[in-house]
Amino acid sequence: MRAEGTLLWIGVALAVAALLLPGCPRGGTTTSGSGSPCARSIDGDLATARSRLDKGRVDEAVLYVDALVGCPGVLESPRFLQVALDVYEEVGRLNEAWSVGSVALEEIPDGEPARDRIIERLAAFESRYALLVSPRDGRGGLTIEHTGPVTDAATEHQLKAVRMGRGVLLDAGQRGFWLFPGGYRIEGEEMTLKAGERTMDPRP
């Protein structure tokens, strides 16, 4: 069984992360229909999010997913978790994608094809992205800058997550921050993070 603290961490992290991107809805949504997204058909909104994603309209798909994050029981819905994983990774919100994928592994029974797909997706994180690892000892986020020639919206979102200390839960009392491979200045130290590489928090 998943510890309640883990679920709370992920729920809070997702809710906070939904506010990190410019234009994300605060206390509401710009999706079609009226009233709270939780009062509408959650299955209908998930179908719409999937349709938008399949059509390459990921900026619209993420609005639906963000609006549903706070709905009761949604983090226990395998369907929501699968859609959220796809949408968040596609839009470049790597910590949220990894977190909902990890929860999905606990919600989807062994032997289900969807579970095998989630396992493959999360394993691919280890080879596609870099992981900054920090101990969960009460310390806050890290100072970090991207030193590449261009910092796009997805990279800036990840940088904000690191600065706020909003990462993912790892084993052995650690937390991690998924980052795109590239050049960074972390706590004043110049680093090149490579795909598949784990880098430890440079602070003592």
Order of alpha helices (4+ residues) and beta strands (2+ residues): alpha-alpha-alpha-alpha-alpha-alpha-beta-beta-alpha-beta-beta-beta-beta-beta
